Amino acid sequence: MPRLAIGPEFPRELSALAQPVRRDAVVALRRFLLNVSGAPHPERVRGGRDPRVATLLLAEGHRGVVVRQQDVYWLRTVLPGPEAWSFARRHRYGVNPVIGVVEEWDAEALERVEPALRRSARSRGLFDGICDGDLLGLGLDGHALPLFRLITTEADVAALEPLLPPTQHVPLAVLARGGSLAEAWRELDAWRASDGDKGPIDTEDLHAALRRSPDKAAFVPDKVALDRVLDAPDWCTFLYPAQHRLARAARYDHPVLVVGGAGTGKTVIALHRAAHLAAHGSGPVLLVTFSQGLAEELSARLDLLIEDEILRKRVEVDNAERLAMRIVTDAEGRRPPLVGPGARSLAELTNEALRLMSIATGDLLDDVDPGRKPYRHIVVDEAQDISPAQWRLLRAVAPHARDDLFVVGDPHQRVTDTRVALGAVGIPAAQHTLRLSYRLPQELLTFVVRLRGGGPTSGLVKGMTEMYGFRATHNGDRPMVRQYDTPESELAGLRTTVESWLADGVPAEEIGVGARTPRLVRDARRALTGLSVRAATFQHLKGLEFERVALIGVAEGVVPEPPPEDPEARARALQRERSILFVACTRARSMLYISHSGRGSPFLPL
């Protein structure tokens, strides 16, 4: 029986096909899995760069491209017939000899590039000072080494990036900018999906290589698994190596803190870690965030990720305020009022919940009896907005034991006035930093880093957190900033822009509209009457993402609102306002539109 692995592009390309073609392709794949009569068979590619590449006729006029080794078939893409043959001839595949992940090369394009590199080659190559052994030790492909020796400038390395596997380009880029062999190795090692994958690498074992490449392949042993991969969102199935390594680690002996910029996949990691603990942990799991709206969003996404109802019930999703309210309600037998005579503030309720937990579970510092705590594992998303008292409560509701606290956040995306280092509230967490944004194109990332200011900010860890080294995986459109003479013309421009996006084929649910104040949101909704797109304040866009985002009213006096006079309070207020705008801008996956009437916000980059 064939062993079939699906590549991440295949489900997206399949969903874009006409319904009859899509149906026929799925039926063909089911037959292929069962190896029954009428199943598509692999057809060799004449003139191909890799003899293992073949095509499968999946539907009338459409073929899938597979990489085959014995009974293993890696389904890369589905394309119209001529395009599929062209794709199959153009690419070759290999296994990185150092970290064992699968690699795809645009071999045809590299063949065209080589003469140009030879013509521009100078007397000294960029890597002449590094011996072949050291380059091969970084996992660089032996067949490509002569090509790499022709490189003379850092610009040559940048130009080759679209044609090379990332695990080949990354070490070259580090060396090209003057980095050491040790730095290049650390960058390469970050593409390892598991810390346990450090044994001998068999470069001929495609099956093992695909297993080490969770961002490139998902094995589907049967019809049920096939349908799930084809129907589920990408983030449910395909994890980038750093995400996979953090979310699926077998165990952590100490609390963990994952810090990363916008689009690095922190929430995806939190969801997958919660699912992993539900399946492999030793007790109830609490997935917690700072607001009810985000908790509801996390719960809905967790429903997609965990199909097994029994496993899903092991994960409770909540926000920190509701957790405190629930503990007090259970102890007092009724829900405490938040308004009126005798009402307590949320901060007071949090302190009361902490006191009650101290009585119920004993010494907070020394208790290691898991059975005495309401939760065995806690996963925290948007950690930068959790208050010190809430952190102490979270620490109290889980035992001091392995896999107790797994925390993700970004101090640069703080939308509250909370600043706390975890160590100061009894959580000495081991920190992991993510610097690669998979969601934002580089042009948008550059814009928002300038808007936010790349300087350091405090919170979560002792000292300051910087944006240094934050980069994107791909390029895209530059953000559009539009100035209008009047608020009315600005709203008309918003409608025109959103209508053009809908005309481009962008689904309404993939368009987000934001404004700083509820009044401006109401104005936007009136302007967009009849168009079913989501409009919300900047704060309520937090935790969401859209293909395209439009932000209105980003004007002087609105963003930011007039800050207080006290110098310290003024500085904190301006930083918070800048963070709120930064968060709203980073909800876009591909296109960002910003508008204002009159003078623009001083936060907007020139």
N, C-alpha and C positions, 0 to 999 in steps of 0.2 A: 504493500500500500504506500502511496506517495506521502511524504511529509511536506506539508505546504505552509510556507511563511508569507504573510502579507506585509508589504511595505507601506509606509504611511501615506504616500501619494495616491496609492490605488483606491482607497475608499472615497477620497475627495474627487478623483477623476471619474469614478464610477457614478457617484451621485449627480454629476453634471451631465450625464448622458440622458438621452430621451428614455422615457419609461420602458418602452418595449425592448430597447437595446439593453438597458440595465437589467431587466428581468431575464433576458436570455443569457446574459453574462453570468448572473448568479446561478442559474440552473446549470450552466456548463461547469462552473467551479464545483458545485455539489457533486456532479457526476465524476469530475476529475478526482475529488477526494475519495469517492467510493470505488474508483477504478472500474467502472461498469461500461457496458457497451454504449457507444455514442459519446463517450467522454472525449474532450479535446486532447490531442497528442502533441508533444513538443516537435517543432519543425526547425531544422538547423538553419543557421544564418550564413549565407554565402558572403565571404569577404569581411566577416566580423573580426573584431580585435580580440575576442575571447571565445574560444570554442565551447565554453559551457553555456553561453547565452543562446536561448531559443525563443520562439514565439508560440503562443497558443491561440487558436481561433476561438474566441469567446462568444462572439455574436456577429451577425452579418456586417461586414465592413470594419470590424474592430478586433484587435488582437492584444493579448497580454504579453508582456516581455518577462521572461523568467530566467533566472540564473540557476542552472541545474548541476548537481553533483550527486551521482548515484540516485538515491530515492528522495533527495532533498530538493525542493523547488521553492525558490524565493521569487515571489511575484512582485516585480518592481512597479509596473505601470500598465495602463490600458489606453490605447491610442487607435485612431483610424489606421487601417492597414499600412499605407506607405510610411506614415510617421513612426509606426511601431518598428518596421524593418529598419528605418534609418536610426532610431534610438538603439536598437539591438546591435547594429554594425558599429556604432560610434563608441560604445563604452566597453571598458574592461573592468574586472573586479579582482580583488585580492584580500588578503588578511594581514593586518598590521602585525609584523613579527614580534613586537615588543608587548603590546597590550591586547592583541588578539581580536580586535574588532574588525568588522567587514569594511572594506573601502571601495568606493566607486570612482573611476577615473574617466574623464572625457578624453579618451585616447586620441580620437580624430583631431580634436582641437589642439591638443599638445603637439601632434605631428606638424600642424601648420605653424605653431608658435616657434618651434625649434630653429628653423632657418633664420627667423627674425632675431632670435637671441644670439645666434652665431654671428650675424652681420654686425650686431651692436656690441659684441664682446670686446672687452678691453684686455690689456696685457695681464691684468690681475682680476680674478674672480672674487666675488664677495665672500666666498667661503674657502678661499685658498689656504687660510691659516688653520683649517680644521681637517683632520685626516678622515679618510673614508670610514675607518672603524668607528670613530666617534659619531659620525653622521648616521651610520647604520645602527648604532646603539640607541639613537633617538627614534628608531622605527622607520626611518626614511627608506623608501623602496629602492632596492639595488638596481632594478632596471631603469629607474628614473634618475639615478645618481649622475650620469653624464649630462643630463639636461640641467640639473641643479647646479652643476659646476659651471655652466654658461652664464649664470646669474651674476650681474655686476653691480646692481643697485637695489635699494630697498623698494623702489618703484616697480622693478621687475617682479619681486615677490608679491606685491599687492596686485599686479596685473594677472598673476597666475592663480589667485585665490579662487575664482569661480570654476576653474578647471581641475582643481586638486581636491582630494578628500580633506576634510578639516584636520584630521590627524597627521596629514603630511604638511599642510600649510602652517599649522600652529607652531611647530618647532622651528621651521624656516623663518617665520616672521619674528620670533624672539631673537634668533641669531642675527637676522638682518638689522635689527635696531640696536645691536651691540650687546644683547643679553648673553649670559654665560650658558654653558652646556647644562649646568644644574638648573637654571631657570627654565630652559627649554624643556628639560625632562619633567619639571613640575607642571608645566602647561600641558604636556602630552598626557601625563598621568591623570590629569583632571578629566580626561575623556574615558577613563576606565569606569565601568558601570558598577563594579563591585570590588571592595578591598580584598576579597578572597581570590580574585582572578590573577594570581601572580605565579602560577605554575608554568611548566613548559608549554609553548605555543606550537601547535601543529598548523602550519599555514595552508595545508591542504584540506583541513577539516572545516568545511563551510557550515555544517550544522552547529558546531561549537562556536564558531565565529558569530553566527547569527544570534545564538543564545546570549552572547556577550554584548550584543548591540540592540538594547531595548528601544532605541530611537529609530532603528532601521527595520525591525521585523517583529511580527507577532505570530507565533505558531497557532494554527487552527486544526486541531486533530479531527474535528467532526463538524457537522452542519450547524450545531448550536453555537460553537465557538466562532465559526465563519460568520454567521449572521450577526453575532455581537460585535465583532471587529468592524464589519461593514456598516453597522447602524450607530455605534457609539461615537461620541465626540473624540477627537484625536487625543485629548488629555487623559481620557480614561484608559487608553491602550498604549500609547507611545510616550515613554519618558526619556528625556535626555540623560546622558550618563550621570552627570552630577546629581540630577533629581532622583534617578533610580538608586544611586549609591546611598543617598541620605534617607530616602523614604523606605527602602527595603532592607536596611541594615539589620542583621540578625539580632543584635542587642546593643544597647548603650548602657554603660555602667554608671554614667553621670548624666545630669540634665544637659540638654543640647539646645543651642541657640543657632538658628540659621538666619543670617542677615544678607539681604540682597536688594538690589534696586528694582525699579518697576520692570515687569515683564520677565523676570528671571525664574518665575514659576514657584514662588514661595507658597501660595495657596494650594497649588496642585500638589506640592510636596506634603503639605499638612494633610490634605485629603487622603493621599495614598498612604501616609504614615498611619493615620487613623484606621484605614481599611486593613493595613498590615497587622496592626495591633489587635483588631477585632478577630482576625483569623489566627494569629500566632501568639497573642499576649496571654496574660494570666488573670484577667478580670475585666470589669467594666471600663469603658473608655469615654472620656469627656472631651469633645471637640468644642473649644470655646473661643469666642471673639469678643469685641468690645461693644457691639450694638446688636439690637434685635433684628434689624433689617439684614445685616450681614449673616447673622445666625440662620435666618430663614434661607438665604441664598446658599450657604454651606450645606444645609440639610437637604435641599433639593439636588445639589450636585452629588452629595453622598448617596442619595437614592439611585442616581445613575451609575455610580461607581460600584456599589455593592448590591448585586442582584439577589443574593441569598438573604431571605428575610430574617433568618435566625442570626446571621452575622450582623446584619444591619441593626438589629435591636440591641446589639452589644455596644453601639456607639450612640451616646446622647449628645445632642448639639444644643448649645445654649450660649447666652452672653453673660458676662461677669455680673451684671446687675441682677439679672433674673436668678442666677445661681444663689446670690445672697438672699434675695427675696424668698426663694423656695426653702432655704435652710431655716430662716426665721419663721416662715409660715408653718412648716412641719413641726417646729418646736412649740409654737404658741397656739396651734390649732386653728388659726384664722389668718387671712391675708392682712398684713399691717397696712393701714391707710397711709397714703403719701400726701394727702391734702386734708385740711381741716384740723380741729382740735386734737391734740395727742399724736399728730402725724410726725413721722421721722424722715429725715433726709436719706437719700440713697447711701451717702457716706456713713451715716449712723447705722443703717441696716447692715452695711458691709462689716462694720466693726462688731455689731452684735452677732452676726453670723460667724465671724472669726472666734468670738468668745465662746459661742455654743460648740463650735468644732473642737476647741481646746478642752472643754469639759468632756465631750463625748469620746475623743480619741486619745487623750493623754498628752504626754510631753511632745510638742511639735518637733523638737530637734532630734530626739532619740528614738522615737517610735518607728519600728521597722516591721510591725505586724500588719501585712496587707489587709487582713480581714477586718481590721478596725476602721478602715477608711471607706468612704462611700465610692471612691473611684480608685482603680489600680493604675491607670494610665491617663495622662492629660496631654492634649495637643492644643497649642494656643496659636491662633492666627491673628494678624494685625496687632502684634504684641506691643508696638510702640505707643498705643493708646490705652493700655491697661494701667490703672492707677496703682500706687504703692500698696494701699489697703487691699485692693483686689488681688494683687500678686501674693500677699501674705495669706489670703483666703485660699487661693489656688494651691499654694504650697501646703496648706493644712488639710486639704481634702484628698490628698494622695500620699502614700507612704514614701519614705526615703528608701528607695530600692531601684534596681535597674529598670530602665525604660519608664521612669516616673514622669518626667516632663520633657516635652519636645516643643520648642518654641520657634516661631518664624515671625519676622518683622523687618521694618526698615525705618530707622529714625528720621530719614528725610521725608517720609510720607505721613508724619504725625499731623493729625487734624485737631488734637486737643492740646491742653497746656501741660500735659503730663510729661515728666522727665524723671526716669528712675533707672538706676543700674541694677541688674538682677542680683548681683552679688550683695547689694545692700539690703535686700529683702530675703536673704537666706537661700538664694538659688545660684550657686557657683557653676554657671553653665559653660560647657566647652563650645567655643564659637567656630562656625563654618561660614565662609563668605562666598556669595555668588556674585560674579561680575559680568556675566553674559546674559544680555536681554534677548529672549527668543521672540517676544511680542513686538517690540518697537523697531521700526527701521532706523538705520543709523542717522538719517537726516532728522527724524523726529527726536531721537535720543539726544543728539547734539543740541537741538533747540531747547528741550526741557531741562537739560543740565545747566545751560546758560541761564534759563529762567529761574531755576531753583537756586542756582549758585552752587558750584562744586565744592565749596568749603565744607569744613567738618561740622558735625552737629552732635549733640550729646544725647545719651539715653541708651538703655538696654545693656551696654557694656561700660566698664570704667574707662574714662577718657572720652575721646571723640571718634566718630565714624565719618570716613571720607568717601567721596564718590570716585576716587582715583582708580583708573583702570576699567571703569564701567564701559562696556561696548556692546554693539548689536551683532547679530548673525547675518543680517542682510540689509540691502539698501531699498529705498522707496521714495515716496514723494516728500517734498519739503512742506512744512506747515504753511497754511495760507492765513495771513493776517489782513483783514479788510477794515478800512475806516469809512464811516458813513457820516453824513451831515446831521441827520436827525435820528432819533430812536425809531420813528416810523419807517424810514428808509432802511434802517438796519434790520428790522423785523421782516420787511419785504425781501431783503437780501437773504435772510435765513431761509425763508420759504423757497425762494428760487434755488438756493443751494441744495436743500434737502430734496426738492423735486428732481433736480438733476441727478442726484445720487440714486434715487429710486429708478429713474429712467436708465441709469447705467446697469441696473439689475441687482443693486444691493438690496437685500431683504430689509423690510422696515424694522424688524427686530434687531438688525445689526447696525442700526443708526441710533446714536445717543446724542441728546441735546442737553446742555447744562448752562446754569447761570448761578451767580453768587447768592442771590436773594430769592425768597419765595415769590415776591412780586414780579420779578423778571421772569421766573419760571412760568407764572400764569400768563404773562404777556407772550411768551414763546408758544405756549400751548394754544392760545387764541390764534396766533399767526399761522400755526400748523394745523388748524382745524381740518379734519378729513384725512390727515396723514397719520397713520398709526405708528408713530415713532415715540420713544420714551424720552420724556423731559423731566429733569430733576435738578435740585441744587447740587453744587459741586460736591458737598459732603456726602450726598446720597448716591453719587456715582461711584463712591469708594467701593472697591471689591468687585466691580463689574468691568466688563470690557466689551467693546464694539468694533466692528470693522472700520466705521467712520464716526467721528465725533465733531459736533459743532458747539462752540462755547460763545455765548453772547454777553454783551454788557461788560466786557473786560476793559473798563474805562477808569480814568483817574477819578478818585472819590468813591468808586464802587469796589474796585479791587486794587488796593485794599480799602476797607472802610477807614475813616479817620481814626488813627490810633490814639491811645491815651497820652497824657502829657508826661507822666513819670518816665524817665529815661529807660529804666530796666523793664517796666511793663510795656513801654513802646517797642523796645527791641524784640521782646517775646511775641507781642501781638503781630508785628510785621513778619517775623519768621513763620508764625503759624499761618498767616494769610498767604504767604508765598508757598508754603507746603500744600495748602488746600488747592491753590491753582495748579500746582505741580501734579497733584493727584488727579485732578480732573483732566489735564492734558494727556496723562499717560494711560487713559482708558482706551485710546485709539490704537488699533492694530495696524492700520495702513494710512489713514488720512485724518489730519486735524485742521479744522477751520475755526479761526478766532475772529470775532468782530467787536467793534466798539463804535459809538457815535461820540464826536468830540475828541478830546485828547485820550490817547490810550493809557492803559495802566503803566506805571513806572516799572513794573515787574517784567514787561515784555522786552525781550532782547532787541537791540537796535539792529 
